[in-house]
Amino acid sequence: MTSKRAVLVLNSGSSSLKFQLVEPDSGVSLAIGNVERIGEAASSVANHDSALRRAFEMLTDDGIDLYNCGLVAVGHRIVHGGNDFHLPTLLDEAVIGELERLSALAPLHNPPAVRCIKVARALLPDVAHVAVFDTAFFRDLPPAAATYAIDRQLADTWGIRRYGFHGISHLYVSGQAAAFLHKPLVGLNQIVLHLGNGASASAIAGGRPVETSMGLTPLEGLVMGTRSGDVDPGVIGYLWRTAKLSVDEIERMLNHRSGVLGLAGERDFRRLHAMIEAGDSSAQLAYDVFIHRLRKYIGAYLAVLGHTDAVSFTAGIGEHDATVRRDALAGMTELGLELDEQRNTAPSNRARRISTDGSRITVLVVPTNEELAIARDCVSLL
């Protein structure tokens, strides 16, 4: 193993740390893990310092010696790069300071990532640490898609625009879809549906994104596990005036107590389906709202692209929930989308076609691999 290159990929959430040791050349995952409930009262993991040290212990338990495994870089997934960062970037004190400044744009995501960067650089000081940005893929959205119709000077002063997120996944999946279809990326118009606890959609023309559902923050767009997605902006002022909630309280509600969880009290779709089978009307409504919003975005992106060659489902729900895929595209035959029920329900962890042979638009399930994409970005920089 020492003759091969390895990259440790770290993905820090507000209360979790996902990690994976990847061989970027072969695509092989050498180890994978997740430290959860960081900082919670009942947790033994007090902070991200402790979480990273725990991750190292888990790797050691798996027989991985990070100091003797061919490690060439540590790749850090950074949710928000703002206007300044769009390429894989070597991390130094100046860059870390800029990422801290960007925390105002992603208060739930950037601060824990920065904390993890500082600890990882202290624990692994002799390898390169590289930031890879979730917003990078959408940096060059067409102005009509990136611009909000608000006071232009205010927007320019404070960097308010559609940044888009899950870009690492959308870029990876769109490339994999082209490879699966044996067609050049530049010749394909695609819709990518990244459906997990966080959910987003993108329209990609010739390899370049032309629209995406998430905006200034990862809150906009599709209904998600705990996030509301699209709401009338007037809701914020209304709750502030009538319910006397602070802006911070409203923001926490929209991010943590909304979406499927807010409607049904449950965000895991496996349990949500069980609740629906048991006759839970709240679970049914949550599912219906999720599907309705998803169908609306699919229809909108078909219109944005004009001609669509492929629609790809990815991430936890997109890859594993055949019922969601079926309901998302039900009745869209005249729009060119026709699922093959047997293909859709057949279990598989590989990229696959789930549309009928006669469907004008090919429907795919394409497993995402953000960690591999990050690892390859790291070695490309080095």
N, C-alpha and C positions, 0 to 999 in steps of 0.2 A: 504493500500500500504506500510505502514511502516514496516509490518512484512515480507516483501519480499526484497530480495537483488536486487539492481540496479547498473548498470555500465553506466557511461557517456562515450561514445566513440567519440573521436575527430579525424577528418581527415582533415589535413591542406594542402591546395594547395597554389600555389604561389599567387593567388588572390581570394581564396575562403576558406571557413571553413564549412565543413559538420559536423553535430553533430546528435547523436541519444542516447536516454536514453533507455536502454535495461534491461529486466529481464533475466539474463542468464539461470536461471533454467527453466523457462517456454518458453523462446524464444519470449516473447511478447515485442513489441516496445511500450514504453510509450509515446514517443515524438520524433519527427524527424524534422530537419530543415537544412537550408543552408544559409550562408551569402556570398554573391558574390560581385565581383568588388572591392575587398579590395585594397586600395591604388590608385585607378584610379582617374583621375582628376575630373570627374563628380560625384564621389561617396562621400557619407557622412561617409563612414567607412574608416578611414585614415590608419589603421594598424591592425595587428592581436590582439593587446590589445583591441582595440575598437570592433573588430569583435567578440571576445569571450564575451565581456561584452554585446554586442548586442544579442548574442546567449542566454545568461542567461536571458535577458529581454524577449526574445521570449518564453523561457521555462516558465517564470513566467506568461506571458500572457496566456499560455496553462494550467495554474493552477498547475504547477510543482514547488515545493519548494525543491531545490537541497540539502538544509540543513536538510530536514526532510522527505526524501523519501526512506530511506534505502540504500543510496549511499555507496557502499563499495570500489569503485575504479573509477579512470578515466583512460580509455584506449586510448593510443595515437598510431595511425597508423604511423609507420616510414617506408618510402620507402626503404632506403638503410641502411643495417646493416653491410656492409663490411664483412670481414672475422671474426670479433670478436663477433658479436651478431647474434644468431640464436634462442635463447629461449626467451619467455616473460621475460622482465627484469624490476625490480623495479628501478625507476628513482631517482637518487640522483645527487649531483653536479658533481661527477666524471664521471658518465655515460653521463650526459648532455655534459660535455666537450668532451668526445669521439665522441658523435654524431655531435658536431660542427666540429670536425676534419674530419669527414666523408663527410662533405658538398661538398668537392671537387669532390666526386664521384656522387653526386646528387645535383647539385647547384640549380636546380629548385624546389626541393622537401624538402630536409632536413632542410634548413634554416628556412622556415616558420613553419615547425613542431617544431623546437627547440624554436622559439619565442613563439609559442602557449603553449608549455610545461611550459615555465617560467611563463607566465601569469596565466595559469591554476593552477599551484602549489601555486601561491600567493593568488588566489581567493579561492582555496579549499585546504588549507594547512593540514587539518586533515584527509584526505583520501589518500590511496595509489595511486600513479601515475605509470602506467605500460606502457612500450614501447613494441609494437608487430610489428615484422619486416616483410615487404613484400618480402624480399629476403630469409627468413629463410627456406621455403619449398624446395628451390633449392640448399641449402648449399652442399648437398652430391651428386650433379650431377656426373656421371661417368667422370673421367679425360678427356676422349676423347671428351666429349660434353662440358666440362667446359673450356678447354684450347684453347687459340688462338695461331695460328701458327706464333708468332712473337718472337723476341729475348727473350729467356727464362729468362736471368738474369734481363733484363729490366722489364719484366712482373712480376717476383717475387718481385723485389724491390718496385714496385709501385702498387702491388695488382691488376694487370690487369687479369681478368678472366671473364667467363660468370657467372653473379650472378643470373640473372632471376628476374622477378618482377610479381606482381599480385599473389604472392604465397599464400596469405591468401585466395583468391578466388579459385585458382586452387585446394588447399587442401580441402576446404569446398565442392566445387562442385563434386570433385571426390568421396568424402565420401557420398554425397547425391545421386549420381548416383548409387553407390553400394547398398545403402539402398533401392532405388526405384526398382532396379532389384532383390532385395532379395538375393544378392550374397555377399560373403565375399570380402572385398576390396583387400585382398592379392591374390585373385584368378582372378582379372580382369586386362586386359590391356586396357587403355583408352586414348583417345585424348580429351582434354578440350580446347574449343575455347572461350576465354574471349574477347568479341567484344563490346567495347564501344568507347568513345572518345580516350581512350588508348586501345590498342588491343594486345593480346598475345595468343600464343598457347603453349600447353605442351603435351608431351607424357609421360604417367604414367604407369609403369609396376608393378603390385602387390602393389600398393599404394605408390611406390617410383618414383619420376620423373627421367626420363632418358634423356630428352631433353626439351628445352624451347626456345622460339623465341627471347625474350629480352636478352640483354647481359651485358656488363659492366655498361651500363646505360639503361633506358627505351626507348631509341631511336631506337634500333635495332629491326628488325623483320618485322611484318606485317605493312601494310599501316594503318595509324591512322588518327584521326580527323585533327590534325595540325602537326603531326610528320611524317617524311619521311619513317621510317622503313629502310630496307636494301638499302644502296647505295654503289657504288664503293668508297672505302676510298680515291681514287685518286681525287674525286670531291673536297675535301677540299683543297689539294695543288693546284689544277688547278684554283679554284676560288681565292685563295690567290695570285697566280702569275698573272693571267690574269685580273680578275675583281677588283683586289686590295682590296678585302674584308679582314678584320681582322678575326682571328680565332673565336673571340667572335661573330662577325657579322654572320659568317657562321653557328656557333652553334645555334644562335637565329633563323636564317632562317630555319634550319633543324628541330628545335623543335616547332616553333610557326607559320611559314608561309609555311609549306609543307603539305604533306599528302593530304587528300581530300580537305581541305581548299586551299592549294596552287594550286591545279589543277582546282578547280571549283569555288573558292571564297565562298564556303559554306561548313560547316562541319556537319550540322544537316541532318541526312539521310531522315527525313520526307520531308524536303524542297528539298533535292537532288533528291528524286524520283519525286517530282512535277516539278522540272526543267527539268528532263529527259522527262517527259510526254509532256512538252511544247516544246521539240525539242532542248534543250540546249546541244550542242555537247561537251562542256567542262565538264558538269556534267556527261554525258554519259562516257566520257573517264575516269574521276575520279572514277566512279563506276566500270568500267571494270578493271582498274588497281588494285583497292581494292580487287575485286573478284579473279582476276588472282593470286595475291600474296597469298591470303587465300587458294586457291585450291592447289597451289604449296606446301605450308606447310602441308596441309592435306596429300597429296601424299607422301611427305618426311617422315612424322611421321608414316604413314602406313608401310613404308619400315623399319624405325627404330624399330618399335615394332614387325614386322614380323607377329604376330597374334594380331588382334584388336577386342575387344568385344563391345566397345561402343564409340561413339562420342557424346560429350555434348556441346551444345551452351549455353552461359550464358552472363550476363551483358546486358546493354541497347539495343544494336543492336541485339545481339545474342538471347535475350529473346523475342523481340518484332517485329523483321523484318523478316517476312516469306519469302519475296522475296530474301533477302540475303541468308537465309538458303537454299532455293531452288536452287539458282544459284551456291552456293558454292559446292553443291553435285551433280549437274546435270551431267548425263552421267557417273556416277561412279558405275553403277549396277554391272559391271564385277569385280569391286574392293570390292564388298560386301556391298555397300551403296545404298539403295533405299528408297526414301522418299514416304510417303503416302500424297498426296496433300491435302486431306481433313483434316487429322490430323495436317498437317503443318500450315494450314491457320486458323484452329479453334482458336478463342481467348481464352486465359487462362493465369492466373498468377501462375499456379501451375506446379510442375514438371510433365512432360508428355513425352510419346513416340510419335515420329513423323515419324518413319520409318514404312514400310509395315511389315506385319507379316512374310513375307518371306525373309526380308533383313537379310543377314548373320551377319552384324554389326548393333547393335541397335543404333538408333539415338535419342537423348533426347534433350529436352529443360529443363534446371535445373536453376531456379532462384538462384542467388548468394546472400549471406548475410554476407558480410565481417564484419559488425558491430557485429552481433551475435557471429561470430567466435572470434573476438577480445575480446568481453565481457567474453566469456567462457575461453579464454586464461588467462584473468586477474584473474578470481576467481580460476582457477586451480593453478596459482602461489601462490595466497594468502592462 
